[in-house]
Amino acid sequence: MNFDFLKEPEVQLLFSLFNENAKYLFVVGGAVRNEIAGFPITDIDLSTPAKPDEITNILGSAQIEFSDKGKKFGTICANINGKTFEITSFRKDMYGKSRFPKVEFIKNRRIDAWRRDFTMNAIYVNQNMEIFDQFNGANDIKNGVVRFIGNASKSISNDPLRILRYFRFCSQYFYENFDEDTFNLCMREFSKTFVLSRKKFATELEKIQCGKGKNIILDKWEKSGILKAIQNFTKEENVK
């Protein structure tokens, strides 16, 4: 693994700025996952122990444009040379009745990793190409398995969107080697996804239907009655 995205000038600039301010910075999520899996990289997301105000101060001092619309959840979007980079503070998520958690900003990367959905999305890489993979997500990627972090049922209850994300990753990348227990759990709990906005639901459904493994997913959905339930849900009026 070369992690060539670390050499991009915009990424190098961000590392340099955060280093100058004595703040760590890691690339995490899709870029790392896709590099290990050998898939194209479309987005580069970063994570840091710096709090949101510290992130905006660092970017502002360097005259880098940014958006702080996601500041409540610790996410600041930096815009450099026409490219957007999400930089998110380490945080601990505390769920109640909503799928949107209360957050506590923290300094510990290992605790931050626990809030993520799947092991393959919780792999951190620093500027020196050191890999931090406490859940062995790289092995899951190599084995073609989408595995939840911690208790899968609890993860789904916290945020039902993770069911659709599970099927999306299965459809797009890992459709040859399902973990039957996890797959069946997401099938049984699928009705929980109908609390999502139809716009959010439709976005994820489109990604599932664009995956190479879509026919496998859709066939199982049809046999179980899920496909009919989806059709009824998406036909309803007043799409949000």
Order of alpha helices (4+ residues) and beta strands (2+ residues): alpha-beta-alpha-beta-alpha-beta-beta-beta-beta-beta-alpha-beta-beta-alpha-alpha-alpha-alpha-alpha-alpha-alpha
